[in-house]
Amino acid sequence: MKKIQWIVIALIIIIAVIALFSHKKQETGPVKIGVATLLSGDYAVLGENIVNAAKLAAAEVNAKGGINGRPIELTIEDAGVDSKTGLSAAHKLIDIDGIRYIVGGMTSNGTIAAAQIANGSKAIIMTPVTGGSNVDNAGDYIFRTANSDILAGRDLANGMLKLGYKNVAVVAEVTEYTADIAETFKKTIVAGGGTVVSSEEFKSDTNDYRTLVSKIRETKPEALLVLSQTGTNAAKFIKQSRELAFNPVIFTDFTFATNDNAKKIVGSFEGIYFTDPAFDSAASSTKAFFESYQKQYNITPAIPFHAAATYDDIMLFADALRAVGDDSENVKDWLLANVKGYQGLMGTYSLDEKGNSDLGFTLRVIKGGKPVEIKVQ
């Protein structure tokens, strides 16, 4: 055999050995899961809530032997509240850290920005926070186990109609998050025989709402839907409305109702209606998780459904990885094919062909300082 042939054979053997050891290293090392969420600003409690839940879920998986013997290793990044920071967090996790499985507790803006990197790199982002049609259609590698904002708009409108409010107004911050809620709300109100007497928007940097308040007041709405990204701007609007003696019945969303800063601005949430993402809070497994959360962190989850959905995200990643191995494309396919009637902390739900859950919302009103459920079916 010629010398050159021996060299070629030797090189092939060396490459095969390197590939074999590399594969073994990959299959025996930790499974890296990223967590990109809000860890700064006036809604950092959201991110802390998600990080805590992810750590508890990962610890539970690791205590039971990990994923085919491999422990979960979490990498945490601050995704902020805007597109730029969300994109930066995704870039760090995917392009620098090489992570292909991410719990994306970001705003809708951040999720959409991160989607371009995730889809191009076949990195799965599974979000435990709400999202609308923008997240629904964000790409093959974007999943959402939390509730659809489209259903929030539907359930807010149905709640108003059930309570007898027919002439209503909408004022919304211009964000990805609020867009689907507002549009679905208006369509549902009209379809139900109501009238949208005013529909207004404001930018995120707005501080003076008095002119806007006066404009809406002239339309004499019976009820008013106020939407903002984190609830803080909604609180500023409501405060200035009260100062101008404009006091319609207020409806809003959960980001307002769970924002301590909003409560400081408004003073009292009494009589305000809001939609709360539905999840199975009564299940024994959910109760056990929240007890563990309280014991571990000496606090209750600031936003319970975020914590529940984050736990489900980690467990779904673990189930998929056990079934098909550490290949993000196979994991994606497994999730789409197998998450049907899944029983998690969020309840029993399925993922559709775009990777989105079918969970709805519960309407509540603040009475005596506490949220009380309103039946809208």
Buried (B, 14 or more C-beta within 10 A) or exposed (E): EEEEEEEEEEEEEEEEEEEEEEEEEEEEEEBBBBBBBBBEBBBBBBBBBBBBBBBBBBBBBBEEEBBBEBBBBBBBBBBBBBBEBBBBBBBBBBEEBEBBBBBBBBBBBBBBBBBEBBBEBBBBBBBBBBBBBBBBEBBBBBBBBBBBBBBBBBBBBBBBBBBEBBBBBBBBBBBBBBBBBBBBBBBBBEEEEBBBBBBBBBEBEBEEBEEBBEEBBEBEBBBBBBBBBBBBBBBBBBBBBBEEEBEBBBBBBBBBBBBEBBBEBBEEBEEBBBBBBBBBBEBEEBEEBBEBBEEEBEEEBBBBBBBBBBBBBBBBBBBBBBEBBBBBEBBBBBBBEBBEEBEBBBBEBEBEEBBBBEBBBBBBBBEEEEBEEBEBE
